[in-house]
Amino acid sequence: MDQGRDSRTRLLIVEDDADTAEMLNTFFQTQGYDTQIVAWGKEAVKTCRQDPPDAVVLDVRLPDIDGFEVCRQLRDSFATAHIPIVFLTEKNKQIDKITGLKIGAIDYITKPFDVRELKFRVRNALRLPGPW
């Protein structure tokens, strides 16, 4: 972490639904996180490569590339392979969950979700040693 940067944990929220993104942003800020929101998969990859966050909360359904591809690209790069990824998505089929975990996500949570559960899953993902 840069010496001049705020020491709060940095969380990237990748969510194209503006209401959900704002709710997550507000919630995690009240929990003491420094948050950033992006709505596009390619923007998430670029953001993570330029200034890696401490963790990513990632939707699967995005307007350009899907969250699975975002996860793959982050895992395939030395600079971003260590970032814990928690999927938060409406895609609730078993094959989707298995795919997300298989490609390197720490956790896979389906919508609708309990925000308290999400809080602890993100906290726990940040505590795990990486890389994944």
A tleap script that builds the chain and sets N, CA, C and O, in Angstrom:
source leaprc.protein.ff14SB
mol = sequence {
  NMET ASP GLN GLY ARG ASP SER ARG THR ARG
  LEU LEU ILE VAL GLU ASP ASP ALA ASP THR
  ALA GLU MET LEU ASN THR PHE PHE GLN THR
  GLN GLY TYR ASP THR GLN ILE VAL ALA TRP
  GLY LYS GLU ALA VAL LYS THR CYS ARG GLN
  ASP PRO PRO ASP ALA VAL VAL LEU ASP VAL
  ARG LEU PRO ASP ILE ASP GLY PHE GLU VAL
  CYS ARG GLN LEU ARG ASP SER PHE ALA THR
  ALA HIE ILE PRO ILE VAL PHE LEU THR GLU
  LYS ASN LYS GLN ILE ASP LYS ILE THR GLY
  LEU LYS ILE GLY ALA ILE ASP TYR ILE THR
  LYS PRO PHE ASP VAL ARG GLU LEU LYS PHE
  ARG VAL ARG ASN ALA LEU ARG LEU PRO GLY
  PRO CTRP
}
set mol.1.N position { 0.844 -1.189 0.000 }
set mol.1.CA position { 0.000 0.000 0.000 }
set mol.1.C position { 0.882 1.242 0.000 }
set mol.1.O position { 1.884 1.280 0.714 }
set mol.2.N position { 0.537 2.243 -0.773 }
set mol.2.CA position { 1.309 3.472 -0.832 }
set mol.2.C position { 1.305 4.168 0.516 }
set mol.2.O position { 0.300 4.156 1.227 }
set mol.3.N position { 2.432 4.775 0.866 }
set mol.3.CA position { 2.552 5.456 2.152 }
set mol.3.C position { 1.552 6.600 2.312 }
set mol.3.O position { 1.041 6.826 3.409 }
set mol.4.N position { 1.270 7.326 1.224 }
set mol.4.CA position { 0.397 8.478 1.319 }
set mol.4.C position { -1.083 8.166 1.256 }
set mol.4.O position { -1.913 9.054 1.446 }
set mol.5.N position { -1.424 6.913 0.992 }
set mol.5.CA position { -2.827 6.545 0.793 }
set mol.5.C position { -3.519 6.276 2.132 }
set mol.5.O position { -2.889 5.836 3.094 }
set mol.6.N position { -4.793 6.541 2.175 }
set mol.6.CA position { -5.630 6.208 3.316 }
set mol.6.C position { -5.458 4.729 3.637 }
set mol.6.O position { -5.399 3.907 2.723 }
set mol.7.N position { -5.377 4.379 4.898 }
set mol.7.CA position { -5.115 2.996 5.282 }
set mol.7.C position { -6.374 2.119 5.308 }
set mol.7.O position { -6.291 0.935 5.633 }
set mol.8.N position { -7.514 2.676 4.977 }
set mol.8.CA position { -8.734 1.866 4.965 }
set mol.8.C position { -8.675 0.832 3.854 }
set mol.8.O position { -8.026 1.037 2.828 }
set mol.9.N position { -9.363 -0.282 4.073 }
set mol.9.CA position { -9.423 -1.342 3.077 }
set mol.9.C position { -10.185 -0.858 1.858 }
set mol.9.O position { -11.270 -0.287 1.971 }
set mol.10.N position { -9.598 -1.098 0.684 }
set mol.10.CA position { -10.180 -0.623 -0.571 }
set mol.10.C position { -10.961 -1.743 -1.243 }
set mol.10.O position { -10.447 -2.840 -1.457 }
set mol.11.N position { -12.203 -1.445 -1.566 }
set mol.11.CA position { -13.113 -2.421 -2.151 }
set mol.11.C position { -13.630 -1.898 -3.487 }
set mol.11.O position { -14.170 -0.795 -3.568 }
set mol.12.N position { -13.458 -2.708 -4.539 }
set mol.12.CA position { -14.014 -2.365 -5.847 }
set mol.12.C position { -15.338 -3.099 -6.013 }
set mol.12.O position { -15.394 -4.322 -5.891 }
set mol.13.N position { -16.397 -2.354 -6.290 }
set mol.13.CA position { -17.727 -2.914 -6.523 }
set mol.13.C position { -17.981 -2.861 -8.019 }
set mol.13.O position { -18.001 -1.785 -8.617 }
set mol.14.N position { -18.175 -4.035 -8.625 }
set mol.14.CA position { -18.419 -4.118 -10.069 }
set mol.14.C position { -19.871 -4.544 -10.247 }
set mol.14.O position { -20.206 -5.722 -10.125 }
set mol.15.N position { -20.719 -3.576 -10.535 }
set mol.15.CA position { -22.174 -3.788 -10.564 }
set mol.15.C position { -22.793 -2.789 -11.522 }
set mol.15.O position { -22.608 -1.582 -11.364 }
set mol.16.N position { -23.534 -3.282 -12.525 }
set mol.16.CA position { -24.121 -2.372 -13.508 }
set mol.16.C position { -25.497 -1.850 -13.120 }
set mol.16.O position { -25.983 -0.904 -13.740 }
set mol.17.N position { -26.137 -2.431 -12.121 }
set mol.17.CA position { -27.421 -1.906 -11.647 }
set mol.17.C position { -27.124 -0.760 -10.677 }
set mol.17.O position { -26.569 -0.978 -9.600 }
set mol.18.N position { -27.496 0.452 -11.061 }
set mol.18.CA position { -27.141 1.642 -10.289 }
set mol.18.C position { -27.673 1.606 -8.859 }
set mol.18.O position { -26.971 2.017 -7.936 }
set mol.19.N position { -28.895 1.124 -8.659 }
set mol.19.CA position { -29.463 1.072 -7.308 }
set mol.19.C position { -28.689 0.103 -6.421 }
set mol.19.O position { -28.369 0.423 -5.276 }
set mol.20.N position { -28.391 -1.074 -6.947 }
set mol.20.CA position { -27.632 -2.062 -6.176 }
set mol.20.C position { -26.233 -1.541 -5.888 }
set mol.20.O position { -25.734 -1.673 -4.770 }
set mol.21.N position { -25.602 -0.951 -6.891 }
set mol.21.CA position { -24.254 -0.412 -6.716 }
set mol.21.C position { -24.220 0.651 -5.629 }
set mol.21.O position { -23.320 0.655 -4.789 }
set mol.22.N position { -25.185 1.542 -5.642 }
set mol.22.CA position { -25.215 2.611 -4.648 }
set mol.22.C position { -25.502 2.064 -3.253 }
set mol.22.O position { -24.921 2.530 -2.273 }
set mol.23.N position { -26.392 1.081 -3.158 }
set mol.23.CA position { -26.669 0.469 -1.861 }
set mol.23.C position { -25.408 -0.193 -1.308 }
set mol.23.O position { -25.079 -0.014 -0.136 }
set mol.24.N position { -24.693 -0.963 -2.149 }
set mol.24.CA position { -23.457 -1.618 -1.709 }
set mol.24.C position { -22.405 -0.581 -1.327 }
set mol.24.O position { -21.713 -0.730 -0.320 }
set mol.25.N position { -22.292 0.457 -2.125 }
set mol.25.CA position { -21.334 1.522 -1.851 }
set mol.25.C position { -21.604 2.152 -0.488 }
set mol.25.O position { -20.692 2.283 0.329 }
set mol.26.N position { -22.830 2.533 -0.248 }
set mol.26.CA position { -23.203 3.157 1.023 }
set mol.26.C position { -22.965 2.207 2.186 }
set mol.26.O position { -22.398 2.596 3.207 }
set mol.27.N position { -23.397 0.967 2.032 }
set mol.27.CA position { -23.240 -0.004 3.115 }
set mol.27.C position { -21.770 -0.211 3.469 }
set mol.27.O position { -21.397 -0.129 4.640 }
set mol.28.N position { -20.936 -0.477 2.467 }
set mol.28.CA position { -19.535 -0.763 2.757 }
set mol.28.C position { -18.792 0.467 3.268 }
set mol.28.O position { -17.856 0.333 4.055 }
set mol.29.N position { -19.191 1.661 2.836 }
set mol.29.CA position { -18.571 2.867 3.388 }
set mol.29.C position { -18.892 3.001 4.869 }
set mol.29.O position { -18.033 3.403 5.654 }
set mol.30.N position { -20.131 2.668 5.263 }
set mol.30.CA position { -20.477 2.740 6.690 }
set mol.30.C position { -19.742 1.679 7.499 }
set mol.30.O position { -19.632 1.796 8.720 }
set mol.31.N position { -19.239 0.644 6.827 }
set mol.31.CA position { -18.462 -0.399 7.491 }
set mol.31.C position { -16.962 -0.052 7.540 }
set mol.31.O position { -16.154 -0.832 8.044 }
set mol.32.N position { -16.608 1.120 7.015 }
set mol.32.CA position { -15.229 1.582 7.092 }
set mol.32.C position { -14.375 1.301 5.871 }
set mol.32.O position { -13.162 1.510 5.904 }
set mol.33.N position { -14.990 0.829 4.788 }
set mol.33.CA position { -14.245 0.564 3.560 }
set mol.33.C position { -14.158 1.819 2.706 }
set mol.33.O position { -15.040 2.677 2.740 }
set mol.34.N position { -13.081 1.907 1.943 }
set mol.34.CA position { -12.940 2.907 0.894 }
set mol.34.C position { -13.425 2.220 -0.378 }
set mol.34.O position { -12.802 1.255 -0.821 }
set mol.35.N position { -14.500 2.682 -0.969 }
set mol.35.CA position { -15.136 1.972 -2.087 }
set mol.35.C position { -15.012 2.730 -3.401 }
set mol.35.O position { -14.877 3.953 -3.436 }
set mol.36.N position { -15.064 1.960 -4.469 }
set mol.36.CA position { -15.119 2.500 -5.824 }
set mol.36.C position { -16.094 1.622 -6.599 }
set mol.36.O position { -16.102 0.403 -6.428 }
set mol.37.N position { -16.912 2.231 -7.449 }
set mol.37.CA position { -17.890 1.504 -8.257 }
set mol.37.C position { -17.511 1.608 -9.727 }
set mol.37.O position { -17.162 2.682 -10.217 }
set mol.38.N position { -17.584 0.478 -10.422 }
set mol.38.CA position { -17.516 0.472 -11.879 }
set mol.38.C position { -18.654 -0.413 -12.379 }
set mol.38.O position { -19.077 -1.346 -11.695 }
set mol.39.N position { -19.145 -0.108 -13.581 }
set mol.39.CA position { -20.304 -0.820 -14.111 }
set mol.39.C position { -19.965 -1.742 -15.276 }
set mol.39.O position { -20.827 -2.491 -15.737 }
set mol.40.N position { -18.732 -1.702 -15.757 }
set mol.40.CA position { -18.338 -2.462 -16.937 }
set mol.40.C position { -17.182 -3.395 -16.589 }
set mol.40.O position { -16.303 -3.039 -15.804 }
set mol.41.N position { -17.186 -4.576 -17.170 }
set mol.41.CA position { -16.139 -5.555 -16.911 }
set mol.41.C position { -14.757 -5.092 -17.315 }
set mol.41.O position { -13.800 -5.246 -16.556 }
set mol.42.N position { -14.644 -4.517 -18.520 }
set mol.42.CA position { -13.338 -4.052 -18.994 }
set mol.42.C position { -12.799 -2.936 -18.101 }
set mol.42.O position { -11.595 -2.851 -17.861 }
set mol.43.N position { -13.688 -2.094 -17.618 }
set mol.43.CA position { -13.278 -1.024 -16.702 }
set mol.43.C position { -12.777 -1.612 -15.380 }
set mol.43.O position { -11.831 -1.095 -14.786 }
set mol.44.N position { -13.414 -2.692 -14.922 }
set mol.44.CA position { -12.983 -3.351 -13.687 }
set mol.44.C position { -11.565 -3.902 -13.837 }
set mol.44.O position { -10.732 -3.727 -12.948 }
set mol.45.N position { -11.296 -4.562 -14.954 }
set mol.45.CA position { -9.961 -5.120 -15.197 }
set mol.45.C position { -8.927 -3.992 -15.239 }
set mol.45.O position { -7.870 -4.090 -14.616 }
set mol.46.N position { -9.235 -2.933 -15.969 }
set mol.46.CA position { -8.320 -1.799 -16.095 }
set mol.46.C position { -8.058 -1.165 -14.728 }
set mol.46.O position { -6.912 -0.873 -14.386 }
set mol.47.N position { -9.107 -0.955 -13.957 }
set mol.47.CA position { -8.981 -0.357 -12.628 }
set mol.47.C position { -8.101 -1.212 -11.732 }
set mol.47.O position { -7.232 -0.692 -11.032 }
set mol.48.N position { -8.320 -2.510 -11.749 }
set mol.48.CA position { -7.541 -3.421 -10.904 }
set mol.48.C position { -6.073 -3.455 -11.314 }
set mol.48.O position { -5.194 -3.573 -10.460 }
set mol.49.N position { -5.805 -3.353 -12.592 }
set mol.49.CA position { -4.414 -3.361 -13.069 }
set mol.49.C position { -3.696 -2.051 -12.735 }
set mol.49.O position { -2.502 -2.057 -12.435 }
set mol.50.N position { -4.416 -0.939 -12.786 }
set mol.50.CA position { -3.800 0.369 -12.522 }
set mol.50.C position { -3.574 0.619 -11.038 }
set mol.50.O position { -2.549 1.178 -10.645 }
set mol.51.N position { -4.524 0.209 -10.223 }
set mol.51.CA position { -4.447 0.470 -8.779 }
set mol.51.C position { -5.223 -0.634 -8.050 }
set mol.51.O position { -6.381 -0.439 -7.683 }
set mol.52.N position { -4.586 -1.786 -7.843 }
set mol.52.CA position { -5.313 -2.950 -7.305 }
set mol.52.C position { -6.004 -2.678 -5.964 }
set mol.52.O position { -5.376 -2.192 -5.023 }
set mol.53.N position { -7.295 -2.993 -5.886 }
set mol.53.CA position { -8.018 -2.866 -4.617 }
set mol.53.C position { -7.664 -4.045 -3.706 }
set mol.53.O position { -6.988 -4.983 -4.128 }
set mol.54.N position { -8.119 -3.988 -2.470 }
set mol.54.CA position { -7.881 -5.086 -1.536 }
set mol.54.C position { -8.818 -6.260 -1.804 }
set mol.54.O position { -8.489 -7.402 -1.481 }
set mol.55.N position { -9.987 -5.987 -2.394 }
set mol.55.CA position { -10.952 -7.029 -2.745 }
set mol.55.C position { -11.920 -6.488 -3.788 }
set mol.55.O position { -12.053 -5.278 -3.969 }
set mol.56.N position { -12.602 -7.426 -4.478 }
set mol.56.CA position { -13.578 -7.071 -5.508 }
set mol.56.C position { -14.882 -7.800 -5.217 }
set mol.56.O position { -14.885 -9.008 -4.978 }
set mol.57.N position { -15.993 -7.063 -5.238 }
set mol.57.CA position { -17.331 -7.650 -5.233 }
set mol.57.C position { -17.807 -7.533 -6.676 }
set mol.57.O position { -17.935 -6.431 -7.210 }
set mol.58.N position { -18.071 -8.687 -7.304 }
set mol.58.CA position { -18.211 -8.749 -8.759 }
set mol.58.C position { -19.513 -9.412 -9.187 }
set mol.58.O position { -19.805 -10.541 -8.793 }
set mol.59.N position { -20.292 -8.702 -9.995 }
set mol.59.CA position { -21.491 -9.269 -10.608 }
set mol.59.C position { -21.059 -10.091 -11.822 }
set mol.59.O position { -20.020 -9.812 -12.421 }
set mol.60.N position { -21.846 -11.094 -12.186 }
set mol.60.CA position { -21.543 -11.882 -13.384 }
set mol.60.C position { -22.100 -11.194 -14.614 }
set mol.60.O position { -21.426 -11.119 -15.641 }
set mol.61.N position { -23.318 -10.692 -14.525 }
set mol.61.CA position { -23.970 -10.063 -15.684 }
set mol.61.C position { -23.561 -8.606 -15.771 }
set mol.61.O position { -23.985 -7.768 -14.976 }
set mol.62.N position { -22.725 -8.328 -16.760 }
set mol.62.CA position { -22.249 -6.970 -17.002 }
set mol.62.C position { -22.491 -6.624 -18.464 }
set mol.62.O position { -22.672 -7.528 -19.281 }
set mol.63.N position { -22.499 -5.334 -18.820 }
set mol.63.CA position { -22.862 -4.936 -20.185 }
set mol.63.C position { -21.867 -5.336 -21.273 }
set mol.63.O position { -22.250 -5.458 -22.437 }
set mol.64.N position { -20.606 -5.539 -20.921 }
set mol.64.CA position { -19.619 -5.871 -21.954 }
set mol.64.C position { -19.128 -7.307 -21.770 }
set mol.64.O position { -19.747 -8.235 -22.290 }
set mol.65.N position { -18.052 -7.503 -21.057 }
set mol.65.CA position { -17.606 -8.867 -20.757 }
set mol.65.C position { -18.236 -9.290 -19.431 }
set mol.65.O position { -18.479 -8.449 -18.566 }
set mol.66.N position { -18.499 -10.577 -19.268 }
set mol.66.CA position { -19.152 -10.998 -18.029 }
set mol.66.C position { -18.143 -11.112 -16.883 }
set mol.66.O position { -16.930 -11.086 -17.089 }
set mol.67.N position { -18.681 -11.238 -15.687 }
set mol.67.CA position { -17.846 -11.315 -14.497 }
set mol.67.C position { -16.914 -12.510 -14.488 }
set mol.67.O position { -15.826 -12.438 -13.916 }
set mol.68.N position { -17.318 -13.610 -15.112 }
set mol.68.CA position { -16.429 -14.766 -15.200 }
set mol.68.C position { -15.161 -14.399 -15.969 }
set mol.68.O position { -14.057 -14.774 -15.575 }
set mol.69.N position { -15.328 -13.660 -17.075 }
set mol.69.CA position { -14.165 -13.245 -17.866 }
set mol.69.C position { -13.313 -12.240 -17.088 }
set mol.69.O position { -12.085 -12.272 -17.173 }
set mol.70.N position { -13.950 -11.358 -16.339 }
set mol.70.CA position { -13.207 -10.419 -15.490 }
set mol.70.C position { -12.347 -11.213 -14.512 }
set mol.70.O position { -11.157 -10.937 -14.363 }
set mol.71.N position { -12.945 -12.192 -13.850 }
set mol.71.CA position { -12.227 -13.022 -12.885 }
set mol.71.C position { -11.056 -13.738 -13.556 }
set mol.71.O position { -9.949 -13.757 -13.018 }
set mol.72.N position { -11.294 -14.323 -14.721 }
set mol.72.CA position { -10.220 -15.022 -15.449 }
set mol.72.C position { -9.054 -14.080 -15.745 }
set mol.72.O position { -7.893 -14.425 -15.527 }
set mol.73.N position { -9.381 -12.886 -16.244 }
set mol.73.CA position { -8.328 -11.933 -16.594 }
set mol.73.C position { -7.546 -11.476 -15.367 }
set mol.73.O position { -6.330 -11.296 -15.436 }
set mol.74.N position { -8.235 -11.288 -14.251 }
set mol.74.CA position { -7.548 -10.882 -13.027 }
set mol.74.C position { -6.657 -12.014 -12.510 }
set mol.74.O position { -5.548 -11.763 -12.039 }
set mol.75.N position { -7.129 -13.236 -12.593 }
set mol.75.CA position { -6.343 -14.388 -12.130 }
set mol.75.C position { -5.143 -14.664 -13.039 }
set mol.75.O position { -4.125 -15.184 -12.581 }
set mol.76.N position { -5.257 -14.322 -14.313 }
set mol.76.CA position { -4.184 -14.592 -15.280 }
set mol.76.C position { -3.062 -13.558 -15.248 }
set mol.76.O position { -2.044 -13.744 -15.915 }
set mol.77.N position { -3.221 -12.489 -14.498 }
set mol.77.CA position { -2.211 -11.439 -14.432 }
set mol.77.C position { -1.516 -11.471 -13.073 }
set mol.77.O position { -2.169 -11.489 -12.030 }
set mol.78.N position { -0.183 -11.477 -13.101 }
set mol.78.CA position { 0.586 -11.489 -11.858 }
set mol.78.C position { 0.206 -10.323 -10.952 }
set mol.78.O position { 0.154 -10.479 -9.732 }
set mol.79.N position { -0.058 -9.155 -11.537 }
set mol.79.CA position { -0.348 -7.944 -10.769 }
set mol.79.C position { -1.686 -7.997 -10.032 }
set mol.79.O position { -1.885 -7.273 -9.056 }
set mol.80.N position { -2.611 -8.858 -10.498 }
set mol.80.CA position { -3.957 -8.878 -9.909 }
set mol.80.C position { -4.380 -10.255 -9.393 }
set mol.80.O position { -5.477 -10.396 -8.852 }
set mol.81.N position { -3.537 -11.259 -9.549 }
set mol.81.CA position { -3.910 -12.629 -9.168 }
set mol.81.C position { -4.210 -12.774 -7.678 }
set mol.81.O position { -4.939 -13.683 -7.281 }
set mol.82.N position { -3.664 -11.900 -6.861 }
set mol.82.CA position { -3.813 -11.990 -5.402 }
set mol.82.C position { -5.111 -11.378 -4.867 }
set mol.82.O position { -5.437 -11.572 -3.696 }
set mol.83.N position { -5.848 -10.653 -5.689 }
set mol.83.CA position { -7.020 -9.915 -5.205 }
set mol.83.C position { -8.176 -10.878 -4.931 }
set mol.83.O position { -8.588 -11.608 -5.833 }
set mol.84.N position { -8.705 -10.894 -3.710 }
set mol.84.CA position { -9.868 -11.738 -3.431 }
set mol.84.C position { -11.099 -11.239 -4.193 }
set mol.84.O position { -11.388 -10.043 -4.217 }
set mol.85.N position { -11.813 -12.178 -4.812 }
set mol.85.CA position { -13.011 -11.856 -5.583 }
set mol.85.C position { -14.202 -12.578 -4.962 }
set mol.85.O position { -14.169 -13.790 -4.747 }
set mol.86.N position { -15.249 -11.815 -4.680 }
set mol.86.CA position { -16.510 -12.372 -4.189 }
set mol.86.C position { -17.564 -12.062 -5.241 }
set mol.86.O position { -17.888 -10.900 -5.487 }
set mol.87.N position { -18.099 -13.116 -5.862 }
set mol.87.CA position { -19.188 -12.908 -6.816 }
set mol.87.C position { -20.464 -12.596 -6.058 }
set mol.87.O position { -20.749 -13.207 -5.028 }
set mol.88.N position { -21.234 -11.640 -6.571 }
set mol.88.CA position { -22.556 -11.289 -6.061 }
set mol.88.C position { -23.448 -11.145 -7.279 }
set mol.88.O position { -23.346 -10.160 -8.010 }
set mol.89.N position { -24.330 -12.127 -7.509 }
set mol.89.CA position { -25.012 -12.196 -8.794 }
set mol.89.C position { -26.376 -12.874 -8.699 }
set mol.89.O position { -26.672 -13.595 -7.746 }
set mol.90.N position { -27.197 -12.619 -9.719 }
set mol.90.CA position { -28.489 -13.309 -9.843 }
set mol.90.C position { -28.332 -14.711 -10.418 }
set mol.90.O position { -29.242 -15.531 -10.294 }
set mol.91.N position { -27.205 -14.996 -11.038 }
set mol.91.CA position { -26.985 -16.306 -11.659 }
set mol.91.C position { -26.820 -17.346 -10.546 }
set mol.91.O position { -25.767 -17.448 -9.918 }
set mol.92.N position { -27.895 -18.115 -10.320 }
set mol.92.CA position { -27.929 -18.991 -9.155 }
set mol.92.C position { -27.912 -20.482 -9.471 }
set mol.92.O position { -28.159 -21.302 -8.587 }
set mol.93.N position { -27.626 -20.840 -10.710 }
set mol.93.CA position { -27.549 -22.265 -11.046 }
set mol.93.C position { -26.258 -22.848 -10.496 }
set mol.93.O position { -25.243 -22.158 -10.400 }
set mol.94.N position { -26.308 -24.119 -10.138 }
set mol.94.CA position { -25.136 -24.792 -9.577 }
set mol.94.C position { -23.921 -24.686 -10.495 }
set mol.94.O position { -22.804 -24.487 -10.019 }
set mol.95.N position { -24.126 -24.818 -11.802 }
set mol.95.CA position { -23.014 -24.742 -12.746 }
set mol.95.C position { -22.355 -23.360 -12.721 }
set mol.95.O position { -21.141 -23.248 -12.892 }
set mol.96.N position { -23.154 -22.305 -12.506 }
set mol.96.CA position { -22.594 -20.956 -12.409 }
set mol.96.C position { -21.734 -20.823 -11.154 }
set mol.96.O position { -20.638 -20.264 -11.200 }
set mol.97.N position { -22.235 -21.336 -10.040 }
set mol.97.CA position { -21.479 -21.283 -8.788 }
set mol.97.C position { -20.163 -22.039 -8.929 }
set mol.97.O position { -19.106 -21.547 -8.534 }
set mol.98.N position { -20.240 -23.226 -9.489 }
set mol.98.CA position { -19.037 -24.037 -9.676 }
set mol.98.C position { -18.055 -23.325 -10.599 }
set mol.98.O position { -16.853 -23.312 -10.335 }
set mol.99.N position { -18.554 -22.739 -11.671 }
set mol.99.CA position { -17.686 -22.005 -12.598 }
set mol.99.C position { -16.969 -20.871 -11.871 }
set mol.99.O position { -15.753 -20.723 -11.997 }
set mol.100.N position { -17.711 -20.077 -11.117 }
set mol.100.CA position { -17.112 -18.955 -10.397 }
set mol.100.C position { -16.024 -19.379 -9.429 }
set mol.100.O position { -14.968 -18.751 -9.357 }
set mol.101.N position { -16.283 -20.442 -8.686 }
set mol.101.CA position { -15.295 -20.932 -7.731 }
set mol.101.C position { -14.116 -21.587 -8.431 }
set mol.101.O position { -12.973 -21.453 -7.994 }
set mol.102.N position { -14.395 -22.292 -9.514 }
set mol.102.CA position { -13.346 -22.993 -10.262 }
set mol.102.C position { -12.339 -22.020 -10.870 }
set mol.102.O position { -11.144 -22.314 -10.912 }
set mol.103.N position { -12.808 -20.872 -11.338 }
set mol.103.CA position { -11.902 -19.914 -11.978 }
set mol.103.C position { -11.199 -18.999 -10.975 }
set mol.103.O position { -10.392 -18.155 -11.365 }
set mol.104.N position { -11.499 -19.162 -9.696 }
set mol.104.CA position { -10.702 -18.462 -8.698 }
set mol.104.C position { -11.394 -17.515 -7.752 }
set mol.104.O position { -10.721 -16.822 -6.988 }
set mol.105.N position { -12.716 -17.454 -7.771 }
set mol.105.CA position { -13.402 -16.600 -6.792 }
set mol.105.C position { -13.291 -17.225 -5.403 }
set mol.105.O position { -13.248 -18.448 -5.264 }
set mol.106.N position { -13.246 -16.392 -4.400 }
set mol.106.CA position { -13.198 -16.850 -3.016 }
set mol.106.C position { -14.583 -17.279 -2.541 }
set mol.106.O position { -14.717 -18.199 -1.734 }
set mol.107.N position { -15.611 -16.599 -3.053 }
set mol.107.CA position { -16.973 -16.888 -2.626 }
set mol.107.C position { -17.933 -16.543 -3.752 }
set mol.107.O position { -17.592 -15.808 -4.679 }
set mol.108.N position { -19.146 -17.091 -3.654 }
set mol.108.CA position { -20.174 -16.885 -4.676 }
set mol.108.C position { -21.504 -16.733 -3.949 }
set mol.108.O position { -22.010 -17.688 -3.359 }
set mol.109.N position { -22.062 -15.536 -3.994 }
set mol.109.CA position { -23.301 -15.219 -3.289 }
set mol.109.C position { -24.361 -14.868 -4.329 }
set mol.109.O position { -24.091 -14.140 -5.284 }
set mol.110.N position { -25.562 -15.391 -4.133 }
set mol.110.CA position { -26.619 -15.123 -5.097 }
set mol.110.C position { -27.610 -14.089 -4.556 }
set mol.110.O position { -27.852 -13.992 -3.353 }
set mol.111.N position { -28.167 -13.325 -5.491 }
set mol.111.CA position { -29.203 -12.335 -5.183 }
set mol.111.C position { -30.550 -13.042 -5.205 }
set mol.111.O position { -30.735 -13.960 -6.004 }
set mol.112.N position { -31.489 -12.657 -4.367 }
set mol.112.CA position { -31.353 -11.674 -3.297 }
set mol.112.C position { -30.398 -12.170 -2.210 }
set mol.112.O position { -30.223 -13.376 -2.033 }
set mol.113.N position { -29.789 -11.243 -1.494 }
set mol.113.CA position { -28.779 -11.591 -0.508 }
set mol.113.C position { -29.034 -10.810 0.771 }
set mol.113.O position { -29.738 -9.800 0.777 }
set mol.114.N position { -28.451 -11.298 1.844 }
set mol.114.CA position { -28.512 -10.629 3.134 }
set mol.114.C position { -27.232 -9.799 3.257 }
set mol.114.O position { -26.135 -10.352 3.179 }
set mol.115.N position { -27.351 -8.505 3.444 }
set mol.115.CA position { -26.191 -7.616 3.458 }
set mol.115.C position { -25.257 -7.940 4.629 }
set mol.115.O position { -24.046 -7.743 4.524 }
set mol.116.N position { -25.811 -8.434 5.740 }
set mol.116.CA position { -24.953 -8.801 6.873 }
set mol.116.C position { -24.094 -10.006 6.518 }
set mol.116.O position { -22.918 -10.065 6.878 }
set mol.117.N position { -24.687 -10.975 5.805 }
set mol.117.CA position { -23.924 -12.134 5.360 }
set mol.117.C position { -22.825 -11.703 4.394 }
set mol.117.O position { -21.694 -12.179 4.494 }
set mol.118.N position { -23.143 -10.815 3.467 }
set mol.118.CA position { -22.153 -10.319 2.520 }
set mol.118.C position { -20.999 -9.639 3.259 }
set mol.118.O position { -19.834 -9.830 2.910 }
set mol.119.N position { -21.324 -8.858 4.264 }
set mol.119.CA position { -20.292 -8.167 5.052 }
set mol.119.C position { -19.274 -9.165 5.605 }
set mol.119.O position { -18.067 -8.944 5.499 }
set mol.120.N position { -19.750 -10.247 6.185 }
set mol.120.CA position { -18.838 -11.221 6.785 }
set mol.120.C position { -18.097 -12.045 5.735 }
set mol.120.O position { -16.947 -12.428 5.947 }
set mol.121.N position { -18.738 -12.316 4.622 }
set mol.121.CA position { -18.056 -13.062 3.559 }
set mol.121.C position { -16.928 -12.231 2.944 }
set mol.121.O position { -15.861 -12.762 2.637 }
set mol.122.N position { -17.160 -10.942 2.765 }
set mol.122.CA position { -16.099 -10.068 2.262 }
set mol.122.C position { -14.981 -9.978 3.304 }
set mol.122.O position { -13.805 -10.091 2.961 }
set mol.123.N position { -15.333 -9.780 4.542 }
set mol.123.CA position { -14.317 -9.722 5.611 }
set mol.123.C position { -13.478 -10.993 5.633 }
set mol.123.O position { -12.251 -10.932 5.719 }
set mol.124.N position { -14.143 -12.145 5.553 }
set mol.124.CA position { -13.422 -13.418 5.581 }
set mol.124.C position { -12.538 -13.593 4.352 }
set mol.124.O position { -11.436 -14.129 4.462 }
set mol.125.N position { -13.001 -13.151 3.187 }
set mol.125.CA position { -12.187 -13.244 1.975 }
set mol.125.C position { -10.925 -12.422 2.119 }
set mol.125.O position { -9.868 -12.822 1.631 }
set mol.126.N position { -11.014 -11.288 2.774 }
set mol.126.CA position { -9.851 -10.431 2.972 }
set mol.126.C position { -8.846 -11.060 3.933 }
set mol.126.O position { -7.658 -10.743 3.877 }
set mol.127.N position { -9.303 -11.932 4.799 }
set mol.127.CA position { -8.422 -12.571 5.784 }
set mol.127.C position { -7.667 -13.787 5.247 }
set mol.127.O position { -6.658 -14.200 5.819 }
set mol.128.N position { -8.160 -14.356 4.150 }
set mol.128.CA position { -7.545 -15.560 3.610 }
set mol.128.C position { -6.200 -15.248 2.963 }
set mol.128.O position { -6.038 -14.207 2.326 }
set mol.129.N position { -5.241 -16.149 3.127 }
set mol.129.CA position { -3.975 -15.938 2.427 }
set mol.129.C position { -4.156 -16.250 0.942 }
set mol.129.O position { -4.891 -17.174 0.594 }
set mol.130.N position { -3.508 -15.508 0.078 }
set mol.130.CA position { -3.608 -15.769 -1.361 }
set mol.130.C position { -2.276 -16.257 -1.860 }
set mol.130.O position { -1.400 -16.498 -1.030 }
set mol.131.N position { -2.050 -16.422 -3.126 }
set mol.131.CA position { -3.025 -16.246 -4.185 }
set mol.131.C position { -3.917 -17.466 -4.341 }
set mol.131.O position { -3.668 -18.538 -3.790 }
set mol.132.N position { -4.967 -17.247 -5.117 }
set mol.132.CA position { -5.949 -18.302 -5.299 }
set mol.132.C position { -5.753 -18.921 -6.626 }
set mol.132.O position { -6.481 -19.843 -6.991 }
savepdb mol mol.pdb
quit
